[in-house]
Amino acid sequence: MATNAPAWSAAGRRRAAVAAVTAATALSLLTASGAAHGLPDHQAEAATVSGGVVASDHDGFTGSGYVDYDDEPGGYVEYAVTAARSGEHTLVFRYANGSGVDLPLALTVNGRRAITASFPGTGAWTVWREVTAAVTLEAGGNLVRATAISRRGGPNADRLTVDDTDDEAPTPPRRLRATAKSDTSVSLAWEASTDNVDVVGYDVYQHGQLMTSVPGTTLTAAVTGLRPATTYDWTVHARDATPNVSQASNNVVVRTDAPAPDDQAPTAPANLRATGRSAGSVTLSWDAATDDVGVTSYQVLRDGAPAATTDATTATVTGLTAGTGYRFAVRARDAAGNLSEPGDEVIAAPGGTPPPGEPRPGAVTTLREGTDVPWGLAFLPDGSAVVSERERFALYRLSPDGTRTDLGRVPGAQATNGEGGVLGVAVSPTFATDNLVFVYHTAASGNQVVRARLVGDRLAGWTRILWGLPKNRYHNGGGLRFSPDGRYLFVSTGDAQNGSFGQNLNINAGKILRIFPDGSIPPDNPFPGRAIWSYGHRNVQGLAFDSQGRLWATEFGNNSWDELNLIERGGNYGWPGCEGNDGYCEDSIPPKATWPTTAGGPSGLAIVNDHLFIGTTVGQRLYRLRIAGSDVVDQQVYFQGRYGRLRTVEVDREGDLWLTTTWDLDEVVGNDRVLRVDIEYSGS
């Protein structure tokens, strides 16, 4: 068309308005150019053309030309497209229409009428726009025909692209069962999942940890390297090529067989070295020993006598005298109780000066027994705490003298037979005036954050402020923490057992989120219009701020490393490509501390005088680290194995710690405790 042609040019082109019948859900005018993601472009000039010619008079087309429809109805452009799956697809037509009137096209797919698409004027023949239409394609080859129905023909056609995105997850695998077991292995089988495209793989999890993966054509898996006489909880997830991940299969609990007689001791640990010192302690590290079955723990000797036991390759020996040299050695132990010979000795002396006001755990008292998986804990202004019970969906007030007052259950809360339920709790910084309590919990539609007013001894007026967070059996996140200025609520989410969510900025899973207390999104968040503050996380639970207002977070790893991270605005923390410092970590922010997953499970996090206290579930210990600039140093270990799985750590107004235990792996209801740890401060 000539750029300066009249509304109906010498060719009779550019017509009066023609009303087009459009499908309400199918069409929209796009102002941005470019192809939809999915299949390659289909240039109009390379398609089958009838009642039109290939031209190149007007600039801005993307191929070698465009199709100029004849100035009469019946002309068409027919594109041959291939779809990877059957179902609804989005067609994106790029066109120009300088006539000022609509030039609709009738769309057919494989000879069947699909829809009539409106192609409004674009202002000039050199201005190109995009129109989308939703149609059903078959897997494989398809013929898409766009036929002019106006007496003035159709618009100038540049190209067609097809958005072939698949967002439908496979169905959960069925009838998961154990088919064989030994003292160190379990064999599993299941029935196939179905998918709208294809199942490409199955992932086998043991209590939320990925153990192995098999192709989509394989319906069995064998997991080796397990511990004898140990109970394991198995589930399987199906995965397609996108990847979309199914919900969990039924779970199967299997106990490995008792070990065969074993009288072979492990090798002696090697390369013992002192890696840290304080005024009264020495931290040691060594290389792992080997065993014909497996090393289960290490015994640290001080001057020939046992001083510590650990299942990691590091330990801190306390109660030492500054300036005195001690001889240290380490022995390895296996499941049968065989002890290796001591490895090479190292002589080390404690030294260094602790900072003023150093917080040191002292006496421990039990505030409350008989509670069940107490997950969240937050303090009210009167010094009592609001505590959540994950599996009972209940909240109660716990006073400093141990008195429990039930506050009610969370409406709509659901369990996941794993890590879902009623999780984190936060009390409004302005509770004295608004009486608000915030709760993170699992619901039918996913994980969500709600709030309610505490009036007397009841929570009422439940309001949902953040919802649609993906859920699964494990990796549901659940941490809540207000910023020091009280303006923002930070929320930690898990990846819902779909590692790809960690890097997907369109999904709030595997993230730390930042919202206002009413659920709205702050305008200065790093990704406009999104609640995301940081991403690339697997399963963050603990959140806390230091004296500089910086956010720290604890994160559960998969099979290798748990992490402590210093959170940066808009930061990428690497998951799923990077775990700890292993994998592809080039573009991610490294953790400030890591622990082997066998010695970690870092859940609760509290900061006292810039000392981090971290409660661990798997490690069953309390870590303490001191913040030094942007790093952490002087790791100490407390209560190892003494109180079981430690979940939540919070600081009360007296400066003491409250800890919760969560024996969520056993079948006993109500066997957890809330503990208070008296903190002694040096110089006070």
C-alpha positions as CSV (number, residue, x, y, z in Angstrom):
1,M,0.0,0.0,0.0
2,A,1.2,3.5,-0.7
3,T,1.9,5.4,2.5
4,N,0.0,8.4,1.3
5,A,-2.9,6.5,-0.2
6,P,-6.4,7.7,0.7
7,A,-8.7,5.7,3.0
8,W,-9.9,3.7,0.0
9,S,-6.9,3.8,-2.5
10,A,-6.7,3.3,-6.2
11,A,-6.7,-0.4,-5.5
12,G,-10.0,0.0,-3.7
13,R,-8.1,-0.8,-0.5
14,R,-8.9,0.6,3.0
15,R,-12.5,0.1,3.8
16,A,-15.3,1.2,6.0
17,A,-15.6,-0.4,9.4
18,V,-16.7,-4.0,9.5
19,A,-18.0,-5.5,12.8
20,A,-16.0,-8.6,13.7
21,V,-17.2,-11.4,15.9
22,T,-14.5,-12.1,18.5
23,A,-14.2,-14.7,21.2
24,A,-14.1,-12.9,24.6
25,T,-11.2,-15.0,25.9
26,A,-9.2,-15.1,22.7
27,L,-8.1,-11.6,21.5
28,S,-6.0,-8.7,22.7
29,L,-4.1,-5.9,21.0
30,L,-0.4,-5.9,21.9
31,T,1.7,-2.7,21.7
32,A,5.1,-4.5,21.9
33,S,6.5,-6.3,18.8
34,G,8.4,-9.6,18.8
35,A,7.5,-13.3,18.7
36,A,5.9,-15.3,21.5
37,H,8.1,-17.8,23.1
38,G,7.7,-21.3,21.7
39,L,7.8,-22.4,18.1
40,P,9.8,-20.5,15.4
41,D,8.3,-17.6,13.4
42,H,6.2,-18.5,10.4
43,Q,6.7,-15.7,7.8
44,A,3.6,-14.8,5.8
45,E,5.6,-14.5,2.6
46,A,6.7,-18.2,3.0
47,A,3.2,-19.5,3.6
48,T,0.6,-20.5,1.0
49,V,-1.1,-17.4,-0.4
50,S,-4.3,-17.1,-2.3
51,G,-5.9,-13.8,-3.2
52,G,-2.9,-11.7,-2.3
53,V,0.7,-10.9,-3.3
54,V,4.1,-10.7,-1.5
55,A,5.2,-7.1,-1.2
56,S,7.9,-5.1,0.5
57,D,6.8,-1.4,0.0
58,H,6.4,-0.5,3.7
59,D,9.3,-0.7,6.2
60,G,9.2,-2.6,9.5
61,F,8.4,-6.1,8.4
62,T,10.6,-8.9,9.9
63,G,11.3,-11.3,7.1
64,S,11.9,-10.8,3.4
65,G,8.4,-9.2,2.8
66,Y,4.8,-9.3,3.8
67,V,1.5,-10.4,2.2
68,D,-0.8,-7.8,0.8
69,Y,-4.3,-9.2,0.6
70,D,-6.4,-8.4,-2.5
71,D,-9.1,-5.8,-2.0
72,E,-11.9,-8.3,-1.8
73,P,-13.1,-11.1,0.5
74,G,-11.8,-14.7,0.2
75,G,-8.1,-14.1,0.0
76,Y,-6.1,-16.1,2.6
77,V,-2.7,-16.9,4.0
78,E,-2.3,-20.5,5.2
79,Y,0.5,-21.3,7.6
80,A,1.9,-24.8,8.3
81,V,2.7,-25.1,12.0
82,T,3.8,-27.9,14.2
83,A,2.7,-28.2,17.8
84,A,4.4,-30.2,20.5
85,R,1.2,-31.0,22.3
86,S,-2.6,-31.1,21.7
87,G,-4.7,-28.4,23.3
88,E,-5.2,-24.6,23.4
89,H,-2.4,-22.5,22.0
90,T,-2.0,-18.8,21.5
91,L,-1.5,-17.5,17.9
92,V,0.3,-14.2,17.6
93,F,-0.2,-12.3,14.2
94,R,2.0,-9.4,13.4
95,Y,0.3,-7.0,10.9
96,A,0.0,-3.4,9.7
97,N,-3.3,-1.6,9.0
98,G,-3.1,2.0,7.9
99,S,-6.7,2.2,6.7
100,G,-8.2,3.4,10.0
101,V,-10.9,0.7,9.9
102,D,-11.0,-2.9,11.2
103,L,-10.0,-5.6,8.7
104,P,-11.1,-8.9,10.3
105,L,-9.9,-12.3,9.3
106,A,-11.6,-15.7,9.7
107,L,-9.3,-18.3,11.3
108,T,-9.6,-22.0,10.5
109,V,-7.5,-24.8,11.8
110,N,-7.2,-28.0,9.7
111,G,-10.3,-26.9,7.8
112,R,-12.4,-26.3,10.8
113,R,-13.7,-22.8,11.7
114,A,-12.0,-21.5,14.9
115,I,-12.6,-17.8,15.4
116,T,-12.9,-14.4,13.7
117,A,-10.1,-12.1,14.7
118,S,-10.3,-8.4,14.7
119,F,-7.3,-6.4,13.2
120,P,-7.8,-2.8,14.1
121,G,-6.0,0.1,12.5
122,T,-2.4,0.7,13.5
123,G,-2.2,4.3,12.4
124,A,0.0,3.8,9.3
125,W,1.2,1.0,7.0
126,T,4.7,1.2,8.5
127,V,3.4,0.7,12.1
128,W,3.2,-2.9,13.0
129,R,1.3,-4.4,15.9
130,E,0.4,-7.9,17.2
131,V,-3.0,-9.5,17.8
132,T,-3.4,-12.8,19.7
133,A,-6.0,-15.5,19.2
134,A,-6.5,-18.7,21.3
135,V,-7.2,-21.8,19.1
136,T,-7.0,-25.6,19.6
137,L,-4.1,-27.3,17.8
138,E,-3.3,-31.0,17.4
139,A,0.0,-32.5,18.3
140,G,2.1,-32.5,15.1
141,G,1.3,-30.7,11.9
142,N,-1.5,-28.2,11.6
143,L,-2.8,-25.8,8.8
144,V,-3.8,-22.4,10.1
145,R,-5.7,-20.3,7.5
146,A,-6.4,-16.6,7.9
147,T,-9.1,-15.6,5.4
148,A,-10.2,-12.0,4.6
149,I,-14.0,-11.5,5.1
150,S,-14.2,-7.8,4.4
151,R,-14.9,-6.4,0.9
152,R,-11.6,-4.5,1.3
153,G,-9.6,-7.6,2.0
154,G,-7.3,-8.1,5.0
155,P,-4.4,-6.3,6.7
156,N,-0.8,-6.5,5.6
157,A,0.4,-9.8,7.1
158,D,4.0,-10.1,8.4
159,R,4.3,-13.3,10.4
160,L,2.6,-15.8,12.7
161,T,4.2,-17.2,15.9
162,V,2.8,-19.9,18.2
163,D,3.1,-19.9,22.0
164,D,3.5,-23.5,22.8
165,T,4.1,-23.1,26.6
166,D,3.0,-26.0,28.7
167,D,2.0,-25.1,32.3
168,E,0.1,-28.3,33.1
169,A,1.8,-30.6,35.7
170,P,1.6,-34.4,35.4
171,T,-0.7,-36.4,37.6
172,P,0.9,-37.8,40.8
173,P,2.4,-41.3,40.5
174,R,0.1,-44.0,41.9
175,R,0.6,-47.1,44.0
176,L,4.1,-46.3,45.2
177,R,5.4,-49.5,46.9
178,A,8.6,-51.1,48.1
179,T,9.6,-54.1,46.1
180,A,12.8,-55.0,47.9
181,K,15.1,-53.9,50.6
182,S,18.4,-54.7,52.3
183,D,20.4,-53.2,55.2
184,T,21.6,-50.3,52.9
185,S,19.1,-50.2,50.0
186,V,15.4,-49.9,49.1
187,S,13.8,-50.7,45.8
188,L,10.6,-48.9,44.8
189,A,8.0,-49.2,42.0
190,W,5.0,-47.1,41.0
191,E,2.3,-46.7,38.3
192,A,2.9,-44.2,35.5
193,S,1.7,-40.6,35.7
194,T,-0.1,-39.0,32.8
195,D,0.6,-35.6,31.2
196,N,-0.8,-33.5,28.4
197,V,2.6,-33.7,26.6
198,D,4.8,-36.3,28.1
199,V,6.4,-37.4,31.4
200,V,10.1,-37.1,31.0
201,G,11.3,-38.2,34.5
202,Y,10.5,-39.2,38.0
203,D,12.2,-37.8,41.2
204,V,12.4,-40.0,44.3
205,Y,12.4,-38.2,47.6
206,Q,13.1,-39.3,51.1
207,H,11.4,-36.9,53.6
208,G,11.9,-34.0,51.2
209,Q,15.4,-34.8,50.0
210,L,15.9,-35.8,46.4
211,M,17.6,-39.2,46.4
212,T,17.6,-40.2,42.8
213,S,15.9,-39.6,39.4
214,V,14.9,-41.9,36.6
215,P,13.6,-41.3,33.0
216,G,9.9,-41.0,32.4
217,T,9.8,-44.5,30.8
218,T,11.1,-46.1,34.0
219,L,8.7,-47.0,36.8
220,T,11.2,-48.4,39.3
221,A,14.2,-47.0,41.3
222,A,16.7,-48.4,43.7
223,V,18.3,-46.2,46.3
224,T,21.5,-47.3,47.9
225,G,23.9,-46.0,50.6
226,L,21.2,-46.0,53.3
227,R,21.8,-46.7,56.9
228,P,20.9,-50.1,58.4
229,A,17.9,-50.5,60.7
230,T,16.7,-47.0,59.8
231,T,13.2,-45.8,58.9
232,Y,12.8,-43.9,55.6
233,D,9.7,-42.1,54.2
234,W,9.5,-42.2,50.4
235,T,7.5,-40.3,47.8
236,V,7.8,-39.9,44.1
237,H,7.1,-36.9,41.8
238,A,6.6,-36.9,38.1
239,R,8.1,-34.2,35.9
240,D,7.5,-33.0,32.3
241,A,10.0,-31.2,30.0
242,T,8.9,-27.7,31.0
243,P,9.5,-28.8,33.9
244,N,6.2,-28.9,35.6
245,V,6.3,-31.1,38.7
246,S,3.4,-33.2,40.0
247,Q,2.2,-33.4,43.5
248,A,3.6,-36.2,45.6
249,S,2.6,-39.8,45.3
250,N,1.4,-41.7,48.2
251,N,4.2,-42.1,50.8
252,V,5.7,-45.4,51.7
253,V,7.6,-45.9,55.0
254,V,10.3,-48.6,54.8
255,R,12.8,-49.7,57.5
256,T,16.0,-51.0,56.2
257,D,17.2,-54.4,57.5
258,A,19.5,-54.8,60.4
259,P,23.2,-54.8,59.4
260,A,25.2,-57.9,58.8
261,P,27.8,-58.6,61.4
262,D,30.6,-56.0,61.0
263,D,33.9,-56.3,62.8
264,Q,35.9,-54.0,60.5
265,A,36.7,-50.6,61.9
266,P,36.8,-47.4,59.9
267,T,40.0,-45.8,58.7
268,A,41.6,-43.2,61.0
269,P,40.5,-39.6,60.2
270,A,43.3,-37.7,58.5
271,N,44.5,-34.0,58.2
272,L,43.3,-32.9,61.7
273,R,43.8,-29.2,62.1
274,A,42.7,-26.3,64.3
275,T,40.4,-23.9,62.3
276,G,39.2,-21.6,65.1
277,R,40.0,-20.4,68.6
278,S,38.3,-18.4,71.3
279,A,39.3,-17.6,74.9
280,G,38.0,-21.0,76.1
281,S,37.6,-23.2,73.0
282,V,39.3,-24.7,70.0
283,T,37.5,-25.6,66.8
284,L,38.9,-28.6,64.9
285,S,38.3,-30.0,61.4
286,W,39.5,-33.2,59.6
287,D,39.1,-35.2,56.5
288,A,36.3,-37.9,56.5
289,A,37.2,-41.5,57.3
290,T,36.0,-44.4,55.2
291,D,34.3,-47.7,56.2
292,D,33.0,-50.8,54.5
293,V,29.5,-50.0,55.6
294,G,29.5,-46.3,56.7
295,V,30.9,-43.9,59.2
296,T,28.2,-42.8,61.6
297,S,30.1,-40.4,64.0
298,Y,33.5,-39.1,65.2
299,Q,34.9,-39.1,68.7
300,V,37.2,-36.1,69.6
301,L,39.9,-36.9,72.2
302,R,41.5,-34.2,74.3
303,D,44.7,-35.4,76.0
304,G,43.6,-39.0,75.3
305,A,40.2,-38.7,76.9
306,P,36.8,-38.3,75.0
307,A,35.8,-34.6,74.8
308,A,33.1,-34.4,72.1
309,T,31.1,-36.6,69.7
310,T,29.8,-35.4,66.3
311,D,28.5,-36.7,63.0
312,A,30.2,-33.9,61.1
313,T,33.9,-33.4,60.2
314,T,34.3,-30.5,62.6
315,A,33.8,-29.9,66.3
316,T,34.4,-27.2,68.9
317,V,35.9,-28.3,72.2
318,T,35.0,-25.9,75.0
319,G,35.9,-25.5,78.7
320,L,39.6,-24.9,78.0
321,T,42.1,-22.6,79.6
322,A,43.5,-19.8,77.5
323,G,47.2,-20.2,76.8
324,T,47.3,-23.9,77.6
325,G,48.2,-26.3,74.9
326,Y,46.1,-29.5,74.5
327,R,46.7,-32.6,72.4
328,F,43.7,-33.4,70.2
329,A,43.0,-36.5,68.1
330,V,39.9,-38.0,66.4
331,R,38.5,-41.5,66.0
332,A,35.8,-42.7,63.6
333,R,32.9,-44.9,64.6
334,D,30.6,-47.1,62.4
335,A,27.1,-48.3,63.0
336,A,28.3,-51.5,64.6
337,G,30.3,-49.5,67.2
338,N,33.7,-50.3,65.7
339,L,36.2,-47.5,66.5
340,S,39.2,-46.6,64.3
341,E,42.6,-45.9,65.7
342,P,43.2,-42.3,66.6
343,G,44.4,-40.2,63.7
344,D,47.4,-37.9,63.9
345,E,47.5,-35.6,66.9
346,V,47.5,-31.8,66.7
347,I,48.5,-29.5,69.6
348,A,46.4,-26.4,69.9
349,A,45.8,-23.7,72.5
350,P,42.7,-21.5,73.0
351,G,43.1,-17.8,72.6
352,G,41.5,-14.6,71.6
353,T,39.2,-12.1,73.5
354,P,35.5,-12.4,73.3
355,P,33.6,-9.1,72.5
356,P,31.9,-7.2,75.3
357,G,28.3,-8.4,75.9
358,E,28.9,-11.8,74.4
359,P,25.8,-13.9,74.8
360,R,26.4,-17.3,76.2
361,P,23.7,-20.0,76.8
362,G,23.4,-21.0,80.4
363,A,20.7,-22.9,82.3
364,V,17.8,-24.5,80.4
365,T,14.3,-24.8,81.8
366,T,11.2,-26.4,80.3
367,L,8.4,-23.9,79.9
368,R,5.9,-26.3,78.4
369,E,5.6,-30.0,77.7
370,G,3.0,-31.9,75.8
371,T,2.8,-29.6,72.8
372,D,2.8,-30.9,69.3
373,V,5.3,-29.7,66.6
374,P,5.4,-26.1,67.9
375,W,6.6,-24.3,64.7
376,G,6.1,-20.6,65.1
377,L,6.7,-18.4,68.1
378,A,6.4,-14.6,68.5
379,F,6.3,-12.4,71.6
380,L,3.4,-10.2,72.7
381,P,4.2,-6.9,74.5
382,D,3.4,-8.4,77.9
383,G,6.2,-11.0,77.5
384,S,4.0,-14.0,76.7
385,A,4.4,-15.7,73.3
386,V,2.0,-16.8,70.6
387,V,2.9,-20.4,69.6
388,S,1.6,-22.3,66.6
389,E,1.2,-26.1,66.5
390,R,1.8,-27.2,62.9
391,E,-0.3,-30.4,62.8
392,R,-3.1,-29.4,65.1
393,F,-3.6,-26.0,63.3
394,A,-3.8,-24.4,66.7
395,L,-2.4,-21.3,68.3
396,Y,-1.9,-20.7,72.0
397,R,-0.5,-18.1,74.3
398,L,2.4,-19.2,76.5
399,S,3.3,-17.1,79.5
400,P,6.8,-17.0,81.0
401,D,5.6,-19.2,83.9
402,G,4.5,-21.9,81.4
403,T,0.8,-21.3,81.5
404,R,-0.9,-22.2,78.2
405,T,-4.1,-20.4,77.0
406,D,-5.6,-21.7,73.8
407,L,-6.4,-19.0,71.2
408,G,-8.2,-21.2,68.6
409,R,-7.5,-22.9,65.3
410,V,-6.6,-21.4,62.0
411,P,-9.6,-21.6,59.6
412,G,-8.9,-23.5,56.4
413,A,-5.5,-24.8,57.5
414,Q,-4.4,-28.2,56.0
415,A,-1.5,-30.6,56.5
416,T,0.6,-32.1,53.8
417,N,1.7,-35.3,55.6
418,G,5.1,-33.6,55.6
419,E,6.1,-30.0,56.3
420,G,2.9,-28.2,55.7
421,G,0.3,-26.9,58.2
422,V,0.4,-23.9,60.5
423,L,3.9,-22.6,60.4
424,G,5.4,-19.1,61.1
425,V,3.9,-16.5,63.5
426,A,4.6,-12.8,63.7
427,V,3.1,-10.2,66.1
428,S,2.4,-6.7,64.7
429,P,5.0,-4.1,65.7
430,T,2.0,-1.9,66.5
431,F,0.1,-4.6,68.4
432,A,-0.7,-2.2,71.2
433,T,-3.1,-0.4,68.9
434,D,-4.1,-3.0,66.2
435,N,-3.9,-6.3,68.1
436,L,-2.8,-8.1,64.9
437,V,-1.2,-11.5,64.7
438,F,0.1,-12.8,61.4
439,V,0.3,-16.5,60.5
440,Y,1.8,-18.5,57.6
441,H,-0.2,-21.7,56.8
442,T,-1.0,-24.3,54.2
443,A,-4.5,-24.2,52.7
444,A,-6.3,-26.1,49.9
445,S,-5.1,-23.7,47.2
446,G,-1.5,-23.4,48.5
447,N,0.4,-21.7,51.2
448,Q,-0.8,-18.3,52.4
449,V,-0.3,-15.5,55.0
450,V,-3.3,-14.5,57.1
451,R,-3.8,-12.1,60.0
452,A,-6.3,-11.9,62.8
453,R,-7.0,-9.7,65.8
454,L,-6.3,-11.1,69.3
455,V,-9.3,-10.0,71.4
456,G,-9.1,-11.4,74.9
457,D,-8.2,-15.0,74.5
458,R,-9.6,-15.5,70.9
459,L,-8.3,-14.7,67.5
460,A,-11.0,-13.2,65.3
461,G,-11.5,-11.4,62.0
462,W,-9.2,-13.7,59.9
463,T,-8.1,-11.9,56.7
464,R,-6.0,-13.4,53.9
465,I,-3.2,-11.0,52.8
466,L,-0.9,-13.2,50.6
467,W,-2.0,-16.3,48.9
468,G,-1.3,-18.7,45.9
469,L,2.2,-19.7,47.2
470,P,2.9,-23.2,45.7
471,K,2.7,-26.0,48.2
472,N,3.8,-29.6,48.2
473,R,4.5,-32.3,50.8
474,Y,7.8,-30.7,51.7
475,H,9.6,-27.4,51.1
476,N,6.8,-25.1,52.2
477,G,9.0,-22.4,53.8
478,G,7.0,-20.6,56.4
479,G,9.1,-17.9,58.1
480,L,7.7,-14.5,59.0
481,R,9.7,-11.5,60.3
482,F,8.9,-7.8,60.5
483,S,11.7,-5.3,59.5
484,P,13.3,-3.3,62.3
485,D,11.3,-0.2,61.4
486,G,8.1,-2.3,61.5
487,R,7.0,-1.1,58.0
488,Y,7.5,-4.4,56.1
489,L,6.7,-8.1,56.6
490,F,9.3,-10.5,55.2
491,V,8.0,-14.0,54.2
492,S,10.2,-17.0,53.4
493,T,8.8,-19.6,50.9
494,G,10.0,-23.0,49.8
495,D,10.4,-24.3,46.3
496,A,7.4,-26.7,46.7
497,Q,9.8,-29.5,45.6
498,N,10.2,-27.9,42.1
499,G,13.7,-26.6,41.9
500,S,13.0,-24.6,38.8
501,F,10.7,-22.3,40.8
502,G,13.8,-20.9,42.6
503,Q,14.8,-19.0,39.4
504,N,11.3,-18.2,38.1
505,L,10.5,-14.6,38.9
506,N,6.9,-15.2,38.0
507,I,6.3,-17.6,40.9
508,N,6.6,-16.7,44.6
509,A,8.1,-20.1,45.5
510,G,11.7,-20.5,46.5
511,K,11.9,-16.8,47.4
512,I,12.0,-14.3,50.3
513,L,9.1,-11.9,49.9
514,R,8.6,-8.4,51.1
515,I,5.1,-6.9,51.5
516,F,3.3,-4.3,53.5
517,P,1.3,-5.6,56.5
518,D,-1.9,-5.3,54.5
519,G,-0.4,-7.6,51.8
520,S,0.2,-4.9,49.2
521,I,3.6,-4.7,47.4
522,P,6.0,-1.9,48.2
523,P,6.9,0.2,45.2
524,D,10.6,0.0,45.9
525,N,10.8,-3.8,45.7
526,P,13.6,-4.9,43.3
527,F,11.1,-6.4,40.7
528,P,8.3,-3.9,40.1
529,G,4.9,-5.2,40.9
530,R,6.3,-8.3,42.5
531,A,6.6,-9.3,46.2
532,I,10.0,-10.9,45.5
533,W,13.0,-9.6,47.6
534,S,15.5,-12.3,46.8
535,Y,15.4,-15.6,44.8
536,G,17.2,-18.8,44.1
537,H,16.2,-20.4,47.4
538,R,15.4,-24.0,48.2
539,N,13.6,-23.9,51.5
540,V,14.2,-20.8,53.8
541,Q,12.7,-20.9,57.3
542,G,14.7,-18.7,59.7
543,L,14.8,-14.9,59.2
544,A,16.4,-12.3,61.5
545,F,17.9,-8.8,61.3
546,D,21.2,-7.7,62.8
547,S,22.2,-4.3,64.4
548,Q,22.8,-2.8,61.0
549,G,19.3,-3.7,59.7
550,R,20.6,-6.5,57.4
551,L,18.5,-9.6,56.9
552,W,20.0,-13.0,57.5
553,A,18.3,-16.3,56.5
554,T,18.8,-20.0,57.1
555,E,18.2,-22.4,54.3
556,F,17.7,-26.2,54.1
557,G,19.9,-27.8,51.4
558,N,19.2,-31.0,49.5
559,N,21.8,-33.7,50.0
560,S,25.0,-31.8,50.5
561,W,25.0,-28.4,52.2
562,D,22.7,-26.3,54.4
563,E,23.2,-22.5,54.3
564,L,23.3,-19.3,56.2
565,N,22.9,-16.3,53.9
566,L,23.1,-12.6,54.2
567,I,20.2,-11.4,52.0
568,E,20.7,-8.6,49.4
569,R,17.9,-6.8,47.7
570,G,17.2,-8.6,44.4
571,G,19.9,-11.2,45.1
572,N,20.1,-14.6,43.4
573,Y,21.2,-17.4,45.8
574,G,21.7,-20.0,43.2
575,W,19.3,-22.8,43.7
576,P,18.8,-25.2,42.0
577,G,22.1,-24.9,40.1
578,C,24.1,-24.1,43.2
579,E,24.0,-25.8,46.7
580,G,26.3,-24.4,49.3
581,N,29.4,-23.6,47.1
582,D,28.9,-26.7,44.9
583,G,27.5,-26.7,41.4
584,Y,27.1,-23.8,39.0
585,C,27.5,-20.9,41.4
586,E,29.1,-18.2,39.1
587,D,26.1,-15.9,39.0
588,S,24.9,-16.4,42.6
589,I,25.6,-14.9,46.0
590,P,27.7,-17.3,48.1
591,P,26.5,-18.3,51.6
592,K,28.2,-16.9,54.7
593,A,28.3,-20.4,56.3
594,T,27.5,-23.9,55.4
595,W,26.9,-27.2,57.2
596,P,26.6,-30.7,55.9
597,T,23.0,-31.6,55.7
598,T,23.7,-34.4,58.2
599,A,24.7,-31.8,60.8
600,G,22.2,-29.1,59.9
601,G,18.6,-28.6,59.1
602,P,18.8,-25.0,60.1
603,S,15.3,-23.7,60.9
604,G,15.1,-21.1,63.7
605,L,17.2,-18.0,63.7
606,A,17.7,-15.3,66.3
607,I,20.3,-12.5,66.6
608,V,21.5,-11.3,70.0
609,N,24.2,-8.6,70.1
610,D,25.2,-9.5,66.5
611,H,25.6,-13.2,67.5
612,L,23.4,-15.6,65.4
613,F,21.7,-18.5,67.2
614,I,20.5,-21.2,64.8
615,G,18.3,-24.1,65.8
616,T,18.8,-27.3,63.8
617,T,16.4,-30.2,63.3
618,V,18.7,-32.8,61.7
619,G,21.7,-31.7,63.7
620,Q,19.8,-31.5,67.0
621,R,22.0,-28.7,68.2
622,L,22.2,-24.9,68.6
623,Y,24.8,-23.1,66.6
624,R,26.1,-19.7,67.6
625,L,28.2,-17.5,65.2
626,R,29.5,-14.0,65.6
627,I,28.9,-11.4,62.9
628,A,32.2,-9.8,61.8
629,G,31.6,-7.2,59.1
630,S,29.8,-9.2,56.3
631,D,31.1,-12.5,57.5
632,V,30.5,-14.9,60.5
633,V,33.2,-16.3,62.7
634,D,33.7,-18.2,66.0
635,Q,31.1,-21.0,65.5
636,Q,30.1,-22.6,68.8
637,V,27.8,-25.6,69.3
638,Y,25.4,-26.1,72.2
639,F,23.1,-28.8,73.4
640,Q,24.1,-31.4,70.7
641,G,21.6,-34.3,70.9
642,R,20.4,-33.2,74.3
643,Y,16.9,-31.9,73.5
644,G,16.3,-33.5,70.1
645,R,15.2,-31.6,66.9
646,L,15.4,-27.8,67.6
647,R,13.0,-25.7,65.4
648,T,12.3,-22.2,66.5
649,V,14.7,-19.8,68.2
650,E,13.4,-16.4,69.5
651,V,14.7,-13.8,72.0
652,D,12.4,-12.6,74.7
653,R,12.4,-9.1,76.2
654,E,14.7,-10.2,79.0
655,G,17.3,-11.2,76.5
656,D,16.9,-15.0,77.0
657,L,16.2,-17.5,74.2
658,W,13.0,-19.6,73.8
659,L,13.5,-22.8,71.8
660,T,10.9,-25.2,70.5
661,T,11.5,-28.9,69.8
662,T,9.7,-30.7,66.9
663,W,9.8,-34.4,66.8
664,D,7.8,-34.3,63.6
665,L,9.3,-37.5,62.2
666,D,7.8,-39.8,64.9
667,E,4.3,-41.0,65.3
668,V,3.8,-39.7,68.9
669,V,1.5,-36.7,69.2
670,G,2.3,-34.1,71.8
671,N,5.8,-35.1,72.8
672,D,7.5,-31.7,72.1
673,R,8.6,-28.9,74.4
674,V,9.1,-25.2,74.6
675,L,12.4,-24.4,76.4
676,R,13.9,-21.3,77.9
677,V,17.7,-20.8,77.8
678,D,19.1,-18.3,80.3
679,I,21.6,-16.1,78.4
680,E,24.6,-15.0,80.3
681,Y,26.3,-11.8,79.0
682,S,30.0,-11.2,79.6
683,G,30.7,-7.9,81.4
684,S,27.2,-7.7,82.9
